[in-house]
């Protein structure tokens, strides 16, 4: 690879690091429900991820409301 084409960012390496970090954080949680609770209460620092988390929570609440009335 030429010097000008040298990568400055390796997305695969970053994905593996994020996955490994999450696995380490979730290792102490024994049940699936505990992991879901952690994921739902985790506060993201990225504004886009905060928006996605908020929208997912709104969809969950709306779906829960439909199930109760059905």
Rosetta blueprint (number, residue, H / E / L):
1 X L
2 X L
3 X H
4 X H
5 X H
6 X L
7 X L
8 X L
9 X L
10 X L
11 X H
12 X H
13 X H
14 X H
15 X H
16 X H
17 X H
18 X H
19 X H
20 X H
21 X H
22 X H
23 X H
24 X H
25 X H
26 X H
27 X L
28 X L
29 X L
30 X L
31 X L
32 X H
33 X H
34 X H
35 X H
36 X H
37 X H
38 X H
39 X H
40 X H
41 X H
42 X L
43 X L
44 X L
45 X L
46 X L
47 X H
48 X H
49 X H
50 X H
51 X H
52 X H
53 X H
54 X H
55 X H
56 X H
57 X H
58 X H
59 X H
60 X H
61 X H
62 X H
63 X H
64 X H
65 X H
66 X H
67 X H
68 X H
69 X H
70 X L
